[in-house]
Amino acid sequence: MANIKSQIKRIKQNEKRRLRNRMIRGAARTAVKKARQEMTEEALRKAISALDKAAEKGVIHWRNAARRKSRLMKAIAKARSASAASNR
């Protein structure tokens, strides 16, 4: 443990931020998993929103969020076109 007052404060701040970031990152991951399972418009919107929030807060890089959104939309579009083709 640090002896310097400012370092003690910095450790506390880092721990708070780590826990906050973990919650935001976890929420985004959960939303993406749900969207992949459910394949609904609402789940997709929630996942995109969660990724945007994580990027906005600096938890993940904005390009990382963009890549994940792109892959998610691509997967859902592929699944929808496959299900549409099997319904014909």
Secondary structure, 3 states (H helix, E strand, C coil): CCCCHHHHHHHHHHHHHHHHHHHHHHHHHHHHHHHHHHCCHHHHHHHHHHHHHHHHCCCCCHHHHHHHHHHHHHHHHHHHHHHHHHHC
